[in-house]
Amino acid sequence: MSNEPPQTTPESDAEPLRATRRNALRGAGLAGMLAMGGASARQNSGVRLHWYRRDLRVTDNPALAGDGRLLPVFVHDPTILTYGAPPVVAFLLDALDSLREQYRERGGELLLARGDPRAVLPELATACDADAVTWNRDYSGLAGERDRAVAAALADAGISVDVERFGGTLLHEPETITTDDGSHHSVFSNFWQEWRTQEKAAPVAAPVRGDVVDPRDSLDEERLGEASGVAGPLPSLAELGFDDPEADVQPAGTDVAHDLLADFREDTIYRYGDDREYPARESTSRLSPHLKFGTVGVRTVWEATEDAAAAASDGDARESVEAFRRRLAWREFYAHILDARPDVVTENYREYPNEIQWRDDPEGLRAWKDGETGYPLVDAGMRQLRADAWVHNRVRIVTASFLTKDLLIDWREGYDWYRRKLADHDTAHAAGGWQWAASTGANAQPDFRILDPTTQAEKYDPDGEYVREHVPELRDAPTDAIHEWPTLDDETRAAIAPDYPAPIVELGEYRDRAIAAFEAARGDG
Ligand SMILES: Cc1cc2nc3c(=O)[nH]c(=O)nc-3n(C[C@H](O)[C@H](O)[C@H](O)COP(=O)(O)OP(=O)(O)OC[C@H]3O[C@@H](n4cnc5c(N)ncnc54)[C@H](O)[C@@H]3O)c2cc1C
């Protein structure tokens, strides 16, 4: 990933997981409450229950295209929520609100439930006498375990449904891009060669009025509202156990995502090739939380790149589109790695003969989290994280490298802090990005490369614009002083920005420490 960064498949890619038994659960719990509303059991009802997770859209969702009428549900799962954080859950709730509106416009309703999906889904499938339960595949170990457990729970409950798992998150599923021996790629360039040449499926159309079930047709509205909040109001953050985010989280929803994509495809994508590494130039798509929660489908994004490529005025413009596609491929590269190696969330992907001796440095970690390291670009990034719940990729690289190399603090600390503060936190890309920076990942930065945050600032924020936006203490500082801040004397620093901290580490010395630590880990020290 030198100079670069460090989740819908064709319906034919769908992998049916069949769970066919007799229906036995009717009358209990949530099913009972729904049935009390007037639902009578119907055999071959033609109803498909779709379990939404991170595919919060109606267009370009392969799991929604099929026979029968659709009944969509989202389940607030307490286990998954323990891994949540205010920005990500705020974005999720906003996305659910928008998704529900889209179903209402189609004469349907997005059911909302709370509880363990292993209990909720069999009850709901029974209550609506579903013929099938569908969902889109997810790639983390936790998601895989949950999917297997829900499929088993549906079968154990004796429910006569077909469970079908679709690929609605990636353009290419892990099984379709492998090395010659059938394992996942660990070298991005090889992955990219194959990924870019494989045919991409077009987005499938959204369901229309008549394709969706209105639960009120057969269920008493009042009772439905009482049934575990099934069609009641969305829960609040507080009800789900979260504080309000300190950040101004970007709005969610399919309309928002499509507007962002349209603007990007019309204009910014042609600057992407030249400008994407410069945080002040606002040249990236800002689609990451939408791609994380599926408020836009990746096939739709791909289609936009095809339109942009067709309308490109020259070779440079086409290369710029290609540079963006390459980032979409990084996204899938990391998802395939997570699928193959679910432990990358907590364990090094790359094995060193000896353990890396990470430092225990609570004060350094605190300064990094608070954006008070005295390295302006690092601090600007850490403050943007808290303010926007999003950070530019180049700055994620610089902040991650500073933590793991200059401070020699374990990448898991950084992963966890970013997880708590980002709206786009995504297990695959976070593990990929953090391990890239820490030189422990697949196709990672070489362990002897220690990015110099001052050189990075001079190169990617030459006018100090990004730093001034996020570090008010330096708003009036001359550009040179911003870049040279770590090497200025105390008196000069006090005269320019008395409230901004002196650097917490001296670069040369700490660079040597990091190099020595990785040599020792390699056994060369
Ligand atoms: C330490 C670190 C942690 C990261 N954590 C996350 C994370 O939790 N969630 C996340 O979505 N991205 C993460 N990234 C990748 C990247 O920084 C963001 O995807 C990107 O900044 C999002 O901005 P954008 O949508 O404007 O990107 P664009 O440049 O417009 O790219 C388009 C899409 O491609 C994908 N993408 C772009 N760059 C990368 C990349 N390096 N790796 C994987 N996918 C990529 C994203 O889905 C992104 O939305 C991390 C990178 C690093 C270095």
The ligand as a MOL file (V3000), in Angstrom:
LIG
                    3D

  0  0  0     0  0            999 V3000
M  V30 BEGIN CTAB
M  V30 COUNTS 53 58 0 0 0
M  V30 BEGIN ATOM
M  V30 1 C -5.6930 3.2130 10.5870 0
M  V30 2 C -6.8270 3.1570 9.6050 0
M  V30 3 C -8.0890 2.8110 10.0540 0
M  V30 4 C -9.1560 2.7560 9.1270 0
M  V30 5 N -10.4040 2.3930 9.5970 0
M  V30 6 C -11.4460 2.3470 8.7260 0
M  V30 7 C -12.7440 1.9850 9.1720 0
M  V30 8 O -12.9590 1.6650 10.3540 0
M  V30 9 N -13.7660 1.9970 8.2680 0
M  V30 10 C -13.5610 2.3280 6.9460 0
M  V30 11 O -14.5270 2.3340 6.1520 0
M  V30 12 N -12.3290 2.6210 6.4940 0
M  V30 13 C -11.2720 2.6520 7.3330 0
M  V30 14 N -10.0280 2.9900 6.8670 0
M  V30 15 C -9.8250 3.1880 5.4150 0
M  V30 16 C -10.0220 4.6200 4.8960 0
M  V30 17 O -9.3120 5.5160 5.6660 0
M  V30 18 C -11.4880 5.0530 4.8180 0
M  V30 19 O -12.2660 4.0640 4.1710 0
M  V30 20 C -11.6330 6.3500 4.0390 0
M  V30 21 O -10.8600 7.3490 4.6000 0
M  V30 22 C -13.1030 6.7550 3.9960 0
M  V30 23 O -13.2600 7.9950 3.3490 0
M  V30 24 P -14.0320 8.0850 1.9520 0
M  V30 25 O -15.3140 7.3290 2.0070 0
M  V30 26 O -14.0880 9.5110 1.5850 0
M  V30 27 O -12.9850 7.2970 1.0310 0
M  V30 28 P -12.7840 7.2680 -0.5420 0
M  V30 29 O -11.3850 7.6200 -0.7780 0
M  V30 30 O -13.8150 8.0180 -1.2660 0
M  V30 31 O -12.8850 5.7100 -0.9000 0
M  V30 32 C -14.1120 5.0840 -1.2970 0
M  V30 33 C -14.3760 3.8870 -0.4160 0
M  V30 34 O -13.3490 2.9190 -0.5900 0
M  V30 35 C -13.0980 2.2700 0.6530 0
M  V30 36 N -11.7310 2.5620 1.0670 0
M  V30 37 C -11.0050 3.6580 0.7910 0
M  V30 38 N -9.7820 3.5350 1.2980 0
M  V30 39 C -9.7340 2.3470 1.9270 0
M  V30 40 C -8.7480 1.6350 2.6500 0
M  V30 41 N -7.5450 2.1180 2.8540 0
M  V30 42 N -9.0440 0.4400 3.1890 0
M  V30 43 C -10.2560 -0.1120 3.0090 0
M  V30 44 N -11.2550 0.5090 2.3150 0
M  V30 45 C -10.9840 1.7120 1.7890 0
M  V30 46 C -14.0590 2.8530 1.6900 0
M  V30 47 O -15.2120 2.0260 1.7420 0
M  V30 48 C -14.3640 4.2150 1.0770 0
M  V30 49 O -15.6190 4.7470 1.4860 0
M  V30 50 C -8.9340 3.0370 7.7630 0
M  V30 51 C -7.6440 3.3810 7.3340 0
M  V30 52 C -6.6050 3.4380 8.2490 0
M  V30 53 C -5.2530 3.7980 7.7670 0
M  V30 END ATOM
M  V30 BEGIN BOND
M  V30 1 1 1 2
M  V30 2 1 2 3
M  V30 3 2 2 52
M  V30 4 2 3 4
M  V30 5 1 4 5
M  V30 6 1 4 50
M  V30 7 2 5 6
M  V30 8 1 6 7
M  V30 9 1 6 13
M  V30 10 2 7 8
M  V30 11 1 7 9
M  V30 12 1 9 10
M  V30 13 2 10 11
M  V30 14 1 10 12
M  V30 15 2 12 13
M  V30 16 1 13 14
M  V30 17 1 14 15
M  V30 18 1 14 50
M  V30 19 1 15 16
M  V30 20 1 16 17
M  V30 21 1 16 18
M  V30 22 1 18 19
M  V30 23 1 18 20
M  V30 24 1 20 21
M  V30 25 1 20 22
M  V30 26 1 22 23
M  V30 27 1 23 24
M  V30 28 2 24 25
M  V30 29 1 24 26
M  V30 30 1 24 27
M  V30 31 1 27 28
M  V30 32 2 28 29
M  V30 33 1 28 30
M  V30 34 1 28 31
M  V30 35 1 31 32
M  V30 36 1 32 33
M  V30 37 1 33 34
M  V30 38 1 33 48
M  V30 39 1 34 35
M  V30 40 1 35 36
M  V30 41 1 35 46
M  V30 42 1 36 37
M  V30 43 1 36 45
M  V30 44 2 37 38
M  V30 45 1 38 39
M  V30 46 1 39 40
M  V30 47 2 39 45
M  V30 48 1 40 41
M  V30 49 2 40 42
M  V30 50 1 42 43
M  V30 51 2 43 44
M  V30 52 1 44 45
M  V30 53 1 46 47
M  V30 54 1 46 48
M  V30 55 1 48 49
M  V30 56 2 50 51
M  V30 57 1 51 52
M  V30 58 1 52 53
M  V30 END BOND
M  V30 END CTAB
M  END
